[in-house]
């Protein structure tokens, strides 16, 4: 595990905190001394596990149940962290959904649902949370290689992640003068529960393992380590960037 910055007294929000990458980030920030709020929607078991992991690491946990497809969710989340802690210092937009279909088979409801969670929710929450952030605040959005590449059955997710990365750049320009940085983190291929839904999961994993120069694919802990760095004072001059964490997989032709 990488050496960590001290986040004692910091308030961190992670959306989609009960997923594999989200839970790793929640635990990592708690170990670094932060209070950690996280959103969840479906899994009570996942909520309880993440809450326990945060508390076992010595952190204070604040689980918030919301459906991020709902435009009103951002207000609910903002009010919850405001009531508990007076706001947040770090916001990590990790929650995501997807419809795995060819672009020609997508329906309007698919596009609306995916865009709402993967891109719109980030902007809605940024609008609610950033005005109350102190200088040194951090916004981090989880993206994927599909934002810039055409992947099989990935049109809805890829389009939403491309929109997300554009929002990161625009918010970086608007919030930079306030001392708040905004960046995207792209973990590459990670063997998570979400990957189970891909029809070509085994092919994706085998290809990634074979093509990654470091000899292994990234893990949720790898993504969490980079999120800790981006949220730290050491990353103060990284703004409006997409940081890829994939062992070099994406640099190969």
Protein Blocks (a to p, Z undefined) as FASTA:
>chain_A
ZZdddfehiacddehklbmklmmmmmmmmmnopacddddfklmmlmmmmmmmmmmnopac
ddddddfkbmklmmmmmmmmmmmnopafbdcdfbccdddddfklpcfklmmmmmmmmmmm
mmmmmmmmmmmpcehiacdddddfklmpccehilmmmmmmmmmmmmmmmmmmmmmmnopa
cddddebjaddfklmmpmklmmmmmmmmmmmmnopacdfklmmmmmmmmmpmklmmgghi
acddehhmmmpZZ
